[in-house]
Amino acid sequence: MGGGGGGGSSRSIGNIKSLVDRAKKELREGEQAGRKNVFISFAMEDETTVNALRASATNPKSQIEFNDWSVSEPINSERAAYIKQKISDRITQSSVTVIFLSNATPKSSWVEWEIEESIRQGKHVIGVYPKDSEPRVRPDAITKRRIKCVPWPELAETIGNLK
């Protein structure tokens, strides 16, 4: 018979709140040290490529730190309101939103929503694409809002130049 009551766990709500508070504090300190906390929006089909982009931020000399909330559920799912709230919270904690652009990106309803939510919150939004693979078609919000798009190698400099 397995054991395990629920009451004595060290993973209580109080401990989780403490971890969240500590994470927010570290994000603020990173911002003050010149690091930009970046929310990255992308189509799920691009997850492998985006993971390589995120790995570049693990370099201690990098001035950007990626923060993403990967969503594979449809935007009209039963959990959509909950997911939108969580994504909105992540965007709030970020100083800039980066949209990873590929041929799959325009088909993602989540990417469109994340662009609009970022703009609603007053965040900078930048499109980024692999150096030699600028997609011909972009999400409507990128075109409509005239969002600057740069090749991947120019991303850190572009973010660094934001006011």
Secondary structure, 3 states (H helix, E strand, C coil): CCCCCCCCCCCCHHHHHHHHHHHHHHHHHHHHCCCEEEEEECCHHHHHHHHHHHHHCCCCCCCEEEECCCCCCCCCCCCHHHHHHHHHHHHHHCCEEEEECCCCHHHCHHHHHHHHHHHHCCCEEEEEECCCCCCCCCCHHHHHCCCCEEEHHHHHHHHHCCC
